[in-house]
């Protein structure tokens, strides 16, 4: 995930069901295992790499209502050359955690991420629709834990990122990979799954109209004496332009990307975190121009009701300024008193649950104090 290392199924409440788009989608959802609508206010927490433990339960009790488990890779099986979903997470444990949350009456959406920093990109020998078929089968037959009443994940979160190794092929997201992601996302959405993406801030940035599939750019922000060739240029904007923003339910912008634009504006230009966030959300909602070589120049936008502000918890405080840390108290206003309705994000998310308590920071509680996703 973009803590850029270099240098480094729950049954919905009646209200949630009523919010669903039509009965047909609901039937499809029941058919395919996913049965959770996204909550109106989102507090999204990433599990750490391969994490499944009681900290997930605690985070949900304290406010998290969307858990993104970490992670899977879409590979070609060495055994039979078929599409293979590789996961390092103990799926039986996920089923048990989901059951515990259900018993505690804490409705929770469970997404599974695809990708992560230093991870291989999806194998493009298979198409997006072939991958969806393989993923859907994996979700229903391997991830699902019927003995714990867990029907599999409610959807996916795209986390395709770069690599520490300068010679890695994964320092670029190929066009084939992008189209695989777009097609698989459309297929997942049609089947009633939730589809989310989590671009590092430079991968979807209102601060630039440049577009590139290379993930080896220097930051846009004018950091002094910095050599950090790990940024993108609106890489994920292609997905929105070609496959439509309606394909994606949530877009988590990682403000904690190493040496991010948000970090620069807040720590170097002394902008107040809440007003920076309001401006960012508003700009994403209105849209910004991106110059694509093939699709031409286009206005790319993400409705404010889909924007999740991606934060770091306590681990970032120990990063000597490389990774932005902003506490919940400094973001309250962006949610409770936005300058306009279209400047209000859907919610907040953070990397990661395993690091809650580091540097004595409990971000879930801080965010829940104004999101009120879980009450006492």
ZAFISE-348440 format. One record per atom (N, C-alpha, C): x, z, y; residue in one letter. Coordinates in steps of 0.02 Angstrom, whole numbers, padded with zeros to 5 digits, always signed. Atoms other than C-alpha are relative to their C-alpha. Layout:
REM residues N
XZYA
...
//
This chain:
REM residues 376
+00043+00000-00059X
+00000+00000+00000X
+00044+00000+00060X
-00045+00008-00056X
+00063-00019+00175X
+00025+00063+00030X
-00042-00052-00027X
+00148+00143+00195X
+00066-00036-00006X
-00058+00044+00004X
+00272-00002+00194X
+00062+00038-00022X
-00053-00042+00028X
+00399+00077+00080X
+00069-00019+00024X
-00070+00018-00013X
+00549-00024+00138X
+00027+00045+00053X
-00022-00053-00042X
+00657+00104+00216X
-00058+00050-00004X
+00065-00028+00013X
+00508+00160+00171X
-00035+00059+00030X
+00020+00020-00063X
-01079+00258-00593X
-00055+00045+00026X
+00043-00050-00031X
-01165+00368-00477X
-00066-00032+00019X
+00064+00030-00018X
-01354+00335-00458X
-00014+00013+00073X
+00011-00006-00071X
-01401+00303-00279X
-00062+00041+00014X
+00061-00035-00023X
-01526+00409-00184X
-00052-00053+00016X
+00054+00047-00015X
-01694+00329-00150X
+00014-00036+00067X
-00013+00029-00066X
-01644+00302+00033X
+00053-00055-00005X
-00053+00050+00007X
-01486+00210-00019X
-00028-00062-00034X
+00029+00058+00034X
-01587+00100-00136X
-00044-00040+00048X
+00044+00034-00047X
-01712+00062+00001X
+00040-00043+00049X
-00042+00037-00047X
-01569+00005+00112X
+00027-00065-00029X
-00029+00059+00033X
-01517-00124-00017X
-00038-00063+00020X
+00032+00063-00019X
-01551-00304+00022X
-00043-00025-00058X
+00047+00029+00048X
-01705-00341-00082X
+00006+00025-00071X
+00002-00025+00069X
-01754-00300-00260X
+00045-00040-00046X
-00038+00043+00046X
-01665-00447-00337X
+00072+00025-00004X
-00069-00026+00000X
-01494-00382-00283X
+00003+00064-00041X
+00000-00063+00036X
-01542-00213-00351X
-00001-00012-00075X
+00002+00015+00072X
-01587-00286-00521X
+00067-00026-00023X
-00066+00027+00018X
-01425-00383-00522X
+00050+00056-00006X
-00047-00055+00001X
-01331-00226-00480X
-00007+00040-00064X
+00012-00039+00060X
-01412-00132-00623X
+00028-00038-00060X
-00022+00043+00055X
-01371-00278-00736X
+00076+00004-00007X
-00073+00005+00003X
-01187-00279-00689X
+00036+00066+00006X
-00034-00065+00002X
-01155-00093-00683X
+00007+00034+00068X
-00009-00032-00065X
-01130-00066-00497X
-00069+00022+00025X
+00066-00023-00022X
-01270+00041-00428X
+00002+00038+00065X
-00006-00038-00062X
-01208+00111-00264X
+00000-00042+00062X
-00002+00032-00066X
-01251+00053-00090X
+00053+00035+00042X
-00047-00032-00046X
-01122+00084+00044X
-00037+00047+00047X
+00033-00046-00047X
-01165+00236+00149X
+00004-00027+00072X
+00003+00023-00070X
-01211+00209+00331X
+00063+00019+00038X
-00062-00022-00031X
-01062+00312+00389X
+00052+00004-00055X
-00050+00003+00053X
-00903+00283+00291X
+00061+00043+00015X
-00064-00035-00002X
-00761+00404+00259X
+00034-00020-00066X
-00031+00031+00059X
-00649+00307+00141X
+00069+00031-00013X
-00064-00029+00018X
-00505+00386+00048X
+00032-00040-00056X
-00037+00033+00054X
-00371+00296-00053X
+00030+00053-00046X
-00040-00039+00048X
-00309+00377-00212X
+00072-00023+00008X
-00070+00021+00000X
-00119+00376-00217X
+00010-00045-00061X
-00015+00043+00057X
-00035+00257-00340X
-00017+00036-00065X
+00017-00025+00067X
-00112+00288-00513X
-00032+00069-00001X
+00026-00068-00004X
-00189+00451-00453X
-00070+00008-00030X
+00067-00023+00020X
-00334+00533-00543X
+00007+00074-00014X
-00007-00073+00008X
-00345+00722-00521X
-00053+00036+00041X
+00051-00039-00034X
-00443+00862-00444X
+00000-00008+00076X
-00003+00011-00073X
-00384+00816-00269X
-00052-00052+00022X
+00052+00050-00015X
-00505+00669-00278X
-00067+00037+00010X
+00063-00039-00004X
-00649+00790-00310X
-00001+00040+00065X
-00004-00039-00062X
-00591+00903-00167X
-00011-00043+00061X
+00007+00044-00057X
-00577+00757-00047X
-00073-00021+00010X
+00071+00019-00004X
-00755+00703-00089X
-00042+00059+00024X
+00036-00059-00024X
-00819+00881-00066X
+00010+00010+00075X
-00017-00011-00071X
-00732+00884+00104X
-00022-00056+00046X
+00023+00052-00045X
-00803+00720+00167X
+00005-00072-00024X
-00008+00070+00023X
-00744+00564+00074X
-00064-00023-00037X
+00058+00026+00037X
-00891+00456+00017X
+00012-00069-00030X
-00022+00062+00035X
-00798+00297-00033X
+00070+00013-00025X
-00067-00009+00029X
-00651+00318-00152X
+00026-00068-00021X
-00033+00061+00024X
-00532+00172-00174X
+00055+00021-00048X
-00050-00017+00051X
-00437+00195-00336X
+00056-00051+00003X
-00059+00042-00012X
-00261+00125-00340X
+00044-00005-00063X
+00016+00067-00022X
-00223-00002-00410X
-00007-00044-00062X
-00001+00048+00056X
-00244-00157-00518X
+00039-00062+00022X
-00032+00065-00012X
-00147-00320-00533X
-00033-00051-00045X
+00032+00053+00039X
-00220-00485-00591X
+00055-00044-00030X
-00057+00032+00032X
-00095-00551-00717X
-00021-00046-00058X
+00011+00040+00060X
-00080-00677-00856X
+00027+00040-00059X
-00021-00041+00056X
-00073-00585-01021X
+00057-00033-00039X
-00056+00027+00039X
+00091-00604-01115X
-00021-00010-00072X
+00023+00005+00069X
-00004-00582-01278X
-00038-00064-00014X
+00042+00058+00016X
-00137-00717-01267X
-00008-00049+00057X
+00001+00046-00058X
-00105-00804-01099X
-00068-00003+00035X
+00065-00002-00034X
-00278-00753-01039X
+00006+00044+00062X
-00001-00045-00058X
-00322-00667-00873X
-00001+00072-00023X
-00008-00069+00022X
-00273-00485-00887X
+00000+00046+00061X
+00003-00048-00055X
-00321-00343-00770X
+00044+00060-00018X
-00047-00054+00014X
-00175-00222-00767X
-00017+00059+00046X
+00014-00059-00041X
-00213-00045-00709X
+00042+00059-00022X
-00041-00059+00019X
-00103+00109-00701X
-00042+00064+00003X
+00042-00059-00007X
-00251+00226-00671X
-00031+00018-00068X
+00032-00024+00062X
-00317+00333-00815X
-00076-00007+00009X
+00070+00017-00011X
-00491+00257-00827X
-00049+00051-00029X
+00042-00053+00028X
-00561+00394-00937X
-00005+00057+00050X
-00002-00052-00051X
-00509+00516-00803X
-00046-00019+00059X
+00044+00023-00054X
-00600+00410-00671X
-00073+00014-00019X
+00068-00013+00024X
-00758+00421-00778X
-00018+00074+00005X
+00012-00073-00003X
-00741+00611-00788X
-00009+00023+00072X
+00005-00018-00071X
-00713+00626-00600X
-00068-00022+00027X
+00065+00026-00023X
-00866+00516-00567X
-00057+00044-00025X
+00051-00044+00028X
-00968+00627-00682X
-00002+00067+00037X
-00004-00064-00037X
-00907+00786-00595X
-00034-00007+00068X
+00029+00010-00066X
-00958+00713-00427X
-00076-00006-00004X
+00071+00008+00010X
-01128+00667-00495X
-00033+00068-00011X
+00026-00067+00015X
-01156+00843-00564X
-00002+00041+00065X
-00002-00038-00063X
-01107+00912-00393X
-00046-00031+00053X
+00047+00036-00045X
-01235+00792-00316X
+00035-00025+00063X
-00038+00030-00055X
-01106+00703-00208X
+00002-00076-00010X
+00001+00073+00010X
-01156+00518-00203X
+00064-00031+00027X
-00066+00028-00017X
-00993+00419-00201X
+00004-00072-00023X
-00013+00069+00019X
-00948+00236-00200X
+00071-00004-00027X
-00067+00007+00030X
-00801+00193-00315X
+00022-00073+00002X
-00027+00068-00002X
-00699+00038-00274X
+00067+00001-00036X
-00066+00005+00030X
-00544-00024-00365X
+00040-00050+00041X
-00041+00045-00041X
-00403-00098-00264X
+00037-00051-00043X
-00041+00051+00032X
-00310-00256-00308X
+00060-00012+00045X
-00060+00013-00039X
-00130-00267-00250X
+00038+00062+00018X
-00042-00055-00022X
-00025-00147-00148X
+00070-00025+00016X
-00068+00019-00019X
+00148-00153-00071X
+00045-00006-00062X
-00046+00013+00056X
+00281-00223-00190X
-00035-00022-00064X
+00036+00021+00061X
+00145-00277-00312X
-00001-00076-00006X
+00006+00073+00008X
+00135-00450-00389X
-00067-00025+00026X
+00064+00028-00023X
+00003-00562-00312X
-00038-00028-00060X
+00039+00025+00058X
-00140-00624-00423X
+00027-00066-00027X
-00024+00061+00033X
-00094-00758-00549X
-00047-00058+00014X
+00043+00056-00022X
-00157-00924-00481X
-00008-00055-00052X
+00014+00049+00053X
-00157-01015-00647X
-00075+00002-00018X
+00072-00006+00011X
-00337-00953-00655X
-00035-00003+00068X
+00037+00007-00062X
-00469-00991-00525X
-00032+00067+00020X
+00034-00060-00023X
-00561-00862-00421X
-00060+00017-00043X
+00059-00015+00042X
-00717-00881-00527X
+00020+00022-00069X
-00025-00024+00066X
-00618-00863-00689X
+00023+00073+00006X
-00023-00069-00010X
-00540-00706-00616X
-00058+00048+00006X
+00057-00045-00006X
-00708-00636-00569X
-00031+00015-00068X
+00027-00009+00068X
-00772-00665-00745X
+00041+00050-00040X
-00045-00045+00036X
-00620-00577-00816X
-00005+00072+00027X
+00003-00066-00032X
-00631-00434-00691X
-00067+00035-00017X
+00067-00027+00014X
-00818-00410-00719X
-00004+00026-00072X
-00002-00020+00070X
-00791-00402-00908X
+00043+00064-00008X
-00044-00059+00002X
-00646-00279-00884X
-00038+00061+00028X
+00035-00056-00032X
-00754-00173-00769X
-00054+00029-00045X
+00056-00024+00041X
-00901-00165-00888X
+00021+00025-00069X
-00020-00018+00068X
-00804-00149-01051X
+00060+00047-00005X
-00061-00042+00003X
-00640-00062-01008X
-00003+00057+00050X
+00002-00052-00052X
-00664+00031-00844X
-00060+00046-00010X
+00060-00041+00009X
-00841+00090-00881X
+00011+00053-00054X
-00006-00055+00049X
-00851+00257-00972X
-00070+00027-00014X
+00071-00019+00012X
-01028+00269-01043X
-00008+00073-00019X
+00008-00070+00021X
-00994+00440-01119X
-00002+00047+00060X
+00002-00041-00060X
-00971+00506-00941X
-00051-00027+00051X
+00051+00029-00045X
-01113+00402-00868X
+00029-00041+00056X
-00032+00041-00052X
-00991+00294-00770X
-00005-00073-00020X
+00012+00071+00017X
-01044+00110-00766X
+00053-00048+00025X
-00052+00044-00028X
-00883+00045-00691X
+00001+00005+00076X
-00009-00004-00072X
-00826+00018-00513X
-00055-00038+00037X
+00052+00031-00041X
-00948-00030-00375X
+00025-00062+00036X
-00027+00059-00034X
-00831-00163-00309X
+00075+00002+00004X
-00073+00008-00005X
-00656-00214-00258X
+00023+00006+00072X
-00032-00003-00066X
-00538-00188-00113X
+00065-00040-00004X
-00059+00043+00000X
-00409-00323-00075X
+00057+00030+00041X
-00058-00032-00031X
-00238-00251-00036X
+00064-00041-00009X
-00059+00042+00014X
-00122-00399-00061X
+00048+00003+00059X
-00049-00015-00052X
+00037-00362+00034X
+00068-00029-00017X
-00068+00025+00008X
+00222-00399+00051X
+00043+00041-00047X
-00047-00027+00048X
+00377-00339-00036X
+00065+00021+00034X
-00064-00023-00028X
+00537-00241+00000X
+00055-00052-00011X
-00052+00047+00019X
+00640-00374-00087X
-00007-00065+00040X
+00002+00058-00045X
+00681-00511+00039X
-00006-00066-00038X
+00002+00063+00038X
+00696-00642-00100X
-00063-00005-00043X
+00061+00002+00042X
+00528-00599-00181X
-00047-00056+00022X
+00049+00052-00017X
+00401-00741-00191X
-00061+00031+00034X
+00059-00034-00027X
+00274-00610-00137X
+00008+00021+00073X
-00006-00009-00072X
+00338-00609+00042X
-00040-00053+00036X
+00045+00050-00028X
+00214-00749+00067X
-00062+00003-00043X
+00062+00005+00040X
+00032-00757+00016X
-00016-00075-00002X
+00010+00072+00004X
+00009-00933-00050X
-00073-00018+00015X
+00068+00024-00013X
-00142-01037-00002X
-00043+00005-00063X
+00036-00005+00064X
-00190-01040-00187X
-00024+00072-00010X
+00019-00070+00007X
-00190-00850-00187X
-00059+00016+00047X
+00053-00011-00050X
-00297-00847-00029X
-00067-00027-00025X
+00062+00030+00024X
-00425-00965-00107X
-00026+00036-00062X
+00020-00041+00058X
-00426-00863-00268X
-00037+00062+00025X
+00031-00061-00028X
-00465-00707-00165X
-00069-00017+00029X
+00064+00019-00030X
-00602-00798-00068X
-00053-00016-00051X
+00049+00020+00051X
-00685-00873-00221X
-00021+00060-00043X
+00017-00059+00041X
-00675-00713-00323X
-00045+00047+00040X
+00041-00043-00043X
-00747-00617-00175X
-00072-00025+00003X
+00068+00029-00003X
-00895-00736-00160X
-00038+00012-00065X
+00032-00010+00065X
-00930-00723-00347X
-00019+00073-00009X
+00014-00072+00006X
-00919-00532-00341X
-00060+00019+00043X
+00055-00015-00047X
-01035-00525-00191X
-00067-00025-00028X
+00062+00028+00029X
-01163-00640-00275X
-00027+00044-00056X
+00020-00041+00057X
-01164-00523-00424X
-00021+00070+00022X
+00023-00065-00025X
-01203-00374-00314X
+00055+00052+00008X
-00055-00047-00011X
-01030-00296-00302X
+00015+00007+00075X
-00025-00011-00068X
-00959-00223-00141X
+00070-00033+00003X
-00065+00032-00008X
-00810-00324-00076X
+00031+00024+00066X
-00034-00026-00059X
-00686-00243+00044X
+00070-00030+00004X
-00070+00021-00007X
-00517-00292+00115X
+00035+00052+00044X
-00038-00050-00038X
-00378-00184+00188X
+00064-00031+00028X
-00060+00031-00027X
-00261-00291+00292X
+00043+00049+00040X
-00045-00034-00046X
-00107-00213+00370X
-00018-00028+00069X
+00024+00023-00066X
-00140-00224+00558X
+00025-00069+00019X
-00026+00066-00019X
-00026-00375+00579X
-00030-00057-00041X
+00030+00051+00042X
-00118-00466+00439X
-00068-00023+00028X
+00064+00017-00031X
-00276-00468+00546X
+00002+00031+00070X
-00015-00030-00064X
-00226-00443+00726X
-00028-00035+00060X
+00029+00028-00062X
-00322-00469+00887X
+00055-00011+00052X
-00055+00004-00049X
-00151-00458+00974X
+00036-00068-00002X
-00034+00064+00006X
-00103-00635+00922X
-00048-00054-00022X
+00041+00055+00026X
-00179-00806+00897X
+00039-00039-00053X
-00041+00033+00051X
-00037-00855+00780X
-00029+00013-00069X
+00021-00007+00069X
-00075-00883+00597X
+00057-00021-00045X
-00052+00017+00047X
+00047-00880+00453X
-00013+00035-00066X
+00006-00030+00066X
+00049-00848+00266X
+00063+00040-00018X
-00063-00037+00012X
+00226-00779+00278X
-00009+00072+00022X
+00006-00071-00016X
+00240-00590+00278X
+00068+00028+00023X
-00069-00019-00018X
+00416-00587+00350X
+00012-00007+00075X
-00007+00004-00072X
+00382-00589+00537X
+00022+00067+00029X
-00014-00061-00039X
+00447-00464+00664X
-00066+00022+00031X
+00061-00023-00034X
+00315-00354+00747X
-00013-00038+00065X
+00019+00031-00063X
+00218-00429+00892X
+00018+00047+00058X
-00014-00049-00052X
+00241-00268+00992X
+00075+00001+00017X
-00069+00004-00025X
+00399-00258+01097X
+00041+00064-00013X
-00041-00058+00017X
+00487-00117+01004X
+00073-00014+00020X
-00071+00009-00020X
+00665-00089+01068X
+00046+00001-00061X
-00052+00000+00052X
+00812-00133+00955X
-00028+00008-00071X
+00029-00008+00067X
+00703-00154+00802X
+00006-00064-00040X
-00001+00057+00046X
+00736-00268+00655X
-00044+00020-00059X
+00048-00020+00051X
+00584-00255+00543X
-00041-00061-00021X
+00033+00063+00018X
+00541-00422+00461X
-00053+00006-00055X
+00050-00012+00052X
+00389-00360+00365X
-00071-00007+00025X
+00068+00008-00026X
+00241-00409+00472X
-00029-00068-00016X
+00035+00064+00010X
+00111-00544+00447X
-00024-00025+00068X
+00032+00027-00061X
+00018-00651+00575X
-00069-00025-00019X
+00070+00020+00013X
-00170-00652+00546X
-00011-00032-00068X
+00004+00028+00068X
-00144-00693+00362X
-00071+00004-00028X
+00067-00009+00029X
-00314-00621+00312X
-00055-00034+00040X
+00050+00034-00042X
-00402-00711+00455X
-00027-00063-00035X
+00019+00060+00038X
-00405-00864+00341X
-00061+00014-00044X
+00056-00018+00045X
-00523-00773+00221X
-00065+00003+00039X
+00061-00006-00041X
-00646-00735+00360X
-00022-00068+00026X
+00017+00065-00028X
-00636-00910+00434X
-00028-00047-00054X
+00021+00047+00051X
-00654-01003+00270X
-00058+00025-00044X
+00050-00026+00047X
-00762-00888+00164X
-00055+00041+00035X
+00053-00033-00039X
-00863-00805+00302X
+00004+00075-00001X
-00005-00073-00002X
-00866-00626+00360X
-00056+00032-00041X
+00055-00028+00040X
-01030-00604+00264X
+00023+00014-00072X
-00026-00011+00067X
-00925-00609+00104X
+00031+00070-00007X
-00036-00064+00003X
-00839-00445+00151X
-00042+00055+00032X
+00041-00056-00023X
-00930-00280+00170X
+00037+00047+00046X
-00041-00045-00041X
-00788-00177+00241X
+00068-00031+00012X
-00067+00023-00017X
-00627-00221+00331X
+00038+00061+00027X
-00039-00059-00020X
-00504-00075+00338X
+00065-00024+00032X
-00061+00021-00035X
-00371-00111+00470X
+00050+00056-00003X
-00050-00052+00008X
-00213-00016+00427X
+00041+00009+00064X
-00038-00015-00061X
-00155+00057+00592X
+00067+00033-00017X
-00062-00035+00022X
-00020+00145+00489X
+00051-00048-00029X
-00053+00048+00018X
+00074-00016+00451X
+00065+00022+00036X
-00063-00019-00031X
+00260+00015+00487X
+00008-00036+00067X
-00011+00029-00067X
+00294-00012+00674X
-00058-00044+00022X
+00060+00040-00016X
+00115-00070+00703X
-00012-00005+00075X
+00020+00009-00070X
+00039-00131+00865X
-00035+00063+00025X
+00034-00062-00019X
-00072+00024+00866X
+00050+00055+00016X
-00052-00049-00009X
+00081+00134+00848X
+00034-00010+00069X
-00033+00016-00063X
+00163+00046+00996X
-00044+00018+00060X
+00045-00012-00056X
+00011+00055+01109X
-00013+00074+00011X
+00016-00071-00006X
-00023+00237+01071X
+00062+00043+00016X
-00058-00043-00010X
+00153+00309+01063X
+00047-00024+00056X
-00046+00026-00052X
+00250+00194+01183X
-00035-00013+00066X
+00037+00015-00062X
+00115+00144+01308X
-00048+00056+00018X
+00041-00060-00013X
+00027+00313+01299X
-00075-00014+00008X
+00072+00010-00001X
-00146+00241+01269X
-00033+00054-00042X
+00034-00052+00039X
-00271+00371+01211X
-00026-00030-00065X
+00021+00028+00064X
-00305+00346+01025X
-00073-00021-00001X
+00071+00018+00003X
-00494+00348+01048X
-00016-00062+00041X
+00015+00060-00039X
-00493+00219+01187X
+00033-00062-00031X
-00032+00057+00034X
-00370+00109+01091X
-00045-00025-00057X
+00043+00017+00056X
-00485+00114+00939X
-00064-00035+00025X
+00061+00031-00028X
-00640+00075+01045X
+00014-00072+00021X
-00017+00068-00024X
-00553-00076+01124X
+00011-00047-00060X
-00015+00040+00060X
-00493-00137+00954X
-00064-00021-00036X
+00062+00014+00036X
-00663-00124+00870X
-00043-00049+00040X
+00039+00043-00043X
-00749-00206+01018X
+00026-00072-00001X
-00032+00066+00002X
-00624-00350+01017X
-00011-00035-00067X
+00011+00029+00066X
-00642-00375+00830X
-00072-00024-00005X
+00071+00017+00001X
-00831-00378+00852X
-00014-00065+00039X
+00011+00060-00041X
-00827-00508+00992X
+00037-00060-00029X
-00038+00054+00031X
-00693-00609+00905X
+00061-00019+00042X
-00060+00025-00034X
-00523-00682+00946X
+00019-00067-00031X
-00018+00068+00019X
-00451-00855+00936X
+00060+00002-00048X
-00057+00007+00045X
-00339-00897+00787X
+00012-00074-00011X
-00017+00071+00007X
-00247-01063+00776X
+00022-00015-00071X
-00016+00017+00070X
-00255-01123+00595X
+00024-00072-00002X
-00024+00069+00004X
-00156-01279+00548X
-00052-00048-00028X
+00047+00047+00032X
-00292-01352+00436X
-00071+00008+00026X
+00069-00011-00021X
-00453-01270+00492X
-00008-00009+00076X
+00003+00006-00073X
-00408-01294+00675X
-00006+00069+00033X
+00005-00063-00037X
-00427-01162+00810X
-00071+00027-00009X
+00066-00029+00013X
-00569-01042+00769X
-00005+00070+00028X
+00014-00068-00021X
-00650-00886+00834X
-00011+00041-00064X
+00007-00043+00059X
-00627-00752+00701X
-00028+00067+00024X
+00027-00065-00021X
-00731-00594+00710X
-00021+00041-00061X
+00023-00047+00050X
-00778-00440+00610X
-00049+00047+00035X
+00050-00043-00032X
-00939-00350+00654X
+00024+00072-00001X
-00022-00069-00005X
-00908-00173+00712X
-00026+00043-00059X
+00030-00038+00055X
-01022-00112+00571X
+00037-00009-00066X
-00041+00010+00061X
-00892-00173+00445X
+00071+00028+00010X
-00069-00021-00015X
-00736-00106+00531X
+00012+00073-00018X
-00023-00068+00017X
-00650+00045+00454X
+00069+00007+00030X
-00065-00012-00031X
-00505+00118+00552X
+00045+00035-00051X
-00044-00025+00053X
-00363+00144+00427X
+00055+00044+00029X
-00047-00050-00026X
-00258+00300+00458X
+00047+00025-00054X
-00045-00034+00047X
-00114+00393+00380X
-00013+00075+00006X
+00003-00073-00007X
-00124+00578+00338X
+00070+00029+00009X
-00062-00036-00017X
+00018+00705+00344X
+00067-00033-00016X
-00065+00032+00018X
+00152+00596+00260X
+00031-00037+00059X
-00026+00041-00055X
+00166+00490+00418X
+00035+00043+00053X
-00031-00044-00049X
+00217+00641+00522X
+00075+00008-00013X
-00070-00009+00020X
+00381+00642+00427X
+00039-00066+00003X
-00030+00067+00003X
+00423+00459+00464X
+00041-00019+00062X
-00039+00012-00061X
+00521+00477+00628X
-00029-00055+00044X
+00031+00047-00047X
+00396+00373+00724X
-00018-00068-00028X
+00012+00067+00028X
+00389+00223+00607X
-00074-00011-00015X
+00070+00005+00018X
+00213+00259+00547X
-00042+00043+00047X
+00043-00036-00047X
+00075+00309+00666X
-00038+00057-00034X
+00045-00053+00022X
-00006+00478+00640X
-00046+00017+00058X
+00049-00022-00049X
-00166+00515+00735X
-00048+00046-00035X
+00046-00049+00030X
-00270+00669+00697X
-00072-00016+00016X
+00071+00012-00009X
-00458+00669+00681X
-00026+00019+00068X
+00025-00024-00065X
-00482+00768+00841X
+00012-00052+00055X
-00015+00051-00051X
-00404+00624+00940X
-00041-00063-00008X
+00039+00060+00013X
-00527+00499+00867X
-00075+00013+00007X
+00071-00020-00004X
-00691+00595+00883X
-00039-00042+00050X
+00036+00035-00053X
-00739+00510+01046X
-00015-00073-00018X
+00010+00070+00018X
-00717+00335+00974X
-00062-00008-00044X
+00058+00003+00044X
-00857+00378+00853X
-00062+00029+00034X
+00058-00034-00028X
-00969+00498+00949X
-00020-00025+00069X
+00015+00026-00068X
-00956+00421+01124X
+00032-00068+00013X
-00032+00066-00011X
-00907+00238+01106X
-00025-00030+00066X
+00020+00029-00064X
-00909+00141+01271X
-00060-00048-00007X
+00059+00042+00013X
-01035+00023+01191X
-00014+00004-00075X
+00019-00004+00071X
-01128+00011+01025X
+00048-00042-00043X
-00043+00044+00039X
-01016-00134+00969X
+00073+00022-00002X
-00068-00027+00002X
-00860-00028+00997X
+00005+00057-00051X
+00001-00055+00048X
-00913+00098+00865X
+00014-00025-00071X
-00015+00023+00068X
-00830+00075+00694X
-00050+00027-00051X
+00042-00025+00055X
-00923+00097+00529X
+00024+00068-00023X
-00029-00064+00021X
-00805+00240+00494X
+00075-00002+00000X
-00073-00007+00002X
-00627+00291+00454X
+00022+00004-00073X
-00028-00004+00068X
-00515+00279+00301X
+00071+00024+00005X
-00070-00021-00004X
-00346+00346+00255X
+00037-00009-00067X
-00047+00001+00056X
-00197+00328+00140X
+00040+00065+00007X
+00037+00001+00061X
-00196+00439+00039X
-00021+00071-00020X
+00028-00064+00022X
-00293+00577-00049X
+00053+00047-00030X
-00052-00041+00032X
-00141+00637-00149X
+00043+00038+00050X
-00042-00032-00052X
-00051+00679+00014X
-00039+00047+00046X
+00036-00048-00041X
-00190+00786+00086X
+00035+00068-00003X
-00034-00065-00003X
-00112+00950+00145X
+00073-00006+00019X
-00070+00010-00021X
+00059+00873+00180X
+00005+00014+00075X
-00008-00020-00070X
+00126+00941+00346X
-00062+00038+00025X
+00060-00039-00016X
-00030+01052+00340X
-00056-00042+00032X
+00053+00043-00027X
-00140+00903+00383X
-00053-00012-00054X
+00056+00015+00045X
-00312+00893+00300X
-00045-00049+00038X
+00033+00051-00041X
-00374+00729+00374X
-00074-00006-00017X
+00070+00006+00020X
-00535+00725+00272X
-00044+00049+00039X
+00038-00051-00036X
-00596+00887+00351X
-00004-00017+00074X
-00001+00018-00071X
-00544+00829+00525X
-00050-00056+00015X
+00045+00057-00010X
-00640+00665+00507X
-00072+00020-00013X
+00068-00021+00017X
-00790+00747+00426X
-00031+00043+00055X
+00025-00044-00053X
-00803+00867+00574X
-00043-00039+00050X
+00044+00039-00044X
-00878+00724+00676X
-00039-00055-00036X
+00039+00051+00038X
-00930+00594+00544X
-00058+00033-00036X
+00051-00037+00038X
-01029+00728+00450X
-00024-00039-00062X
+00017+00035+00061X
-01022+00626+00291X
-00020+00048-00055X
+00021-00053+00046X
-01034+00787+00192X
-00013+00062+00042X
+00012-00063-00036X
-01117+00943+00258X
+00014+00058-00047X
-00016-00058+00042X
-01077+01118+00198X
-00056+00017-00048X
//
